[in-house]
Amino acid sequence: MLPATDSPPFNSKPKTPDILDRKASSYLASLKPYLSLHHRRTWFFLAVLLLQLLLLLSAPSLPFSLSPSPSPSTPALNSTSTVTDTLLNSPPPTCPHGKLYVYDLPPQFNTEIVKNCDQINPWSSRCDALSNSGFGKSAAAVISKIAPRDASAAWFWTDQFSLELIYHRRMLNYRCRTSDPQSATAFYIPFYLGLAIEKSIFNKTSTEADRDHHCKMLLNWTSDQPLFKRSGGWDHFITLGRISWDFRRSLISDWGSSCFYMPQMRNITRLLIEANPWDYFDVAVPYPTGFHPASTADVRSWQDFVRSRNRSYSFSFAGATRGYIKNDFRGVLLNQCYAEPASCRVVDCGGSKCANGRSAILEAFLDSDFCLQPRGDSFTRRSIFDCMLAGSIPVFFWYRTAYLQYKWFLPGERESYSVFIHRNEVKNGTTIVSVLNKISKERVKEMREKVIEYIPKIVYANNNKGLEGMRDAFDVAVEGFLSGVKEQDQGYKWK
């Protein structure tokens, strides 16, 4: 079950005591006996200083200079460039956080799962969704009717659960990948566990053993690896294209797999589209959207397009009601939108209306200053990133929809890019339009610019080497994990 509370726990770090002043004081005290004029060592010290002074005064007449002449590698002291400037402006090391080793898993853990794509889902084939290394088929023909042709070429019909394929492809070409496991800082496990369990978790006749089978198979293999035994798994990580709660079954009758409660999995970091905010080893990464730029120019072109877009609606909502939920909050939002047709654009996704209508959703977000983002079936939804990708400002109603999730990828100050209205206020009569109308046009422009600034960090590039001079969501996630490995070595681990 999901935790009932929306509030995060607060951890404080002890302050480091300052001992420098005490060290300096004790050192000076120890010198006092030797600084007296009655001490012979004091006179010897003064004589040495006098001799050095005489040598320096005679330096101009010596056949060499005591000061080195400037060279291309040594900045002149009287120039505007200093040693500090040189260090700050020099290019960073290629792999400042260390290198990554990718396990070569048996094919049944990844490639065979994709080969059997028509058997993954109990209802329909997943082959189109998993084609093109997880990007899916090109959407350029449809998107070109909305956006400029040069920007639409980077669009695909990407499934929101294709994360495992997208990361594996990039890992194999990652600039900091090493073939020598002994030189690696961290270790990537390319198992498509999210896809592997899809059939069993949606099959009502599946047993507990069925839902846990793939995870146990992986952990049995991983636990035999010397590098895993050496660390207990704390320097290992995996990507999972599903939410954390699909792997947290605590009772036989509950939903999903019990994978995350298995002892060998406890120290492995999991990159997921939705994390448990209170699990040290869960890290939330952006849902895959349909935009996969091949170059920095693709990103700039799209940013320019959404920045200049003429928006005729104050806000929009794309979604459907949940008829099986009592007092469904989405129904409240839809009612408010329908009551304000001049301010709100609605894309009602009831039934299968939005199954192949992502262009309609994108167009609604492009036409709106704000987009409403209630929780989905879980606390998060892909629509958050579709909205921001369109340069629209998200409006949240649960803290856990974004603020407690994507900390590496979204601005630290939530007010700079989003609006928060507590759901209880809306249920008690507060209207969305009344809140949003109080925000000035200047403030809306500032918030939109912040959203547009962060677009690179929430998309996955269609380039094996990434984007030159720009970090995409993959770079942020992997560098974030690598940089934390050394800290994690001294930090929290399960025994």
ABEGO torsion letter per residue (X at the ends): XBBABABBBBBBBBBBBBAAAAAAAAAAAAAAAAABAABAAAAAAAAAAAAAAAAAAAAAABABBABBBBBAABBBAABABBAAAAAAABBBBABAAEBBBBBBBBAAAAAAAAAAAAAABAABBAAAAABGGGAEBBAAAAAAAABBAAAAAABBBBBAAAAAAAAAAAAAABAABBABAAABABBBBBBBAAAAAAAAAABAABBAAAAAAAAAAAAAAAAABAAAAAAGGAABBBBBABBAAAAABABAABBEBAAAABAAAAABBBBBABBBAABAABBBBBBBBABBBABAAAAAAAAAAAAABBBABABBBBEBBBAABBGBAAAAAAAAAAABAAABBBBBABEAAAAAAAAAAAAAAAABABBBBBBBABABBAAAAAAAAAGBBBBBABAAAAAAABAAABBABAAAABBBBBAAAAAAGBBAAAAAAABBAAAAAAAAAAAAAAAAAABBBBBAAEBBGBBBAAAAAAAAAAAAAAAAAABBBBX
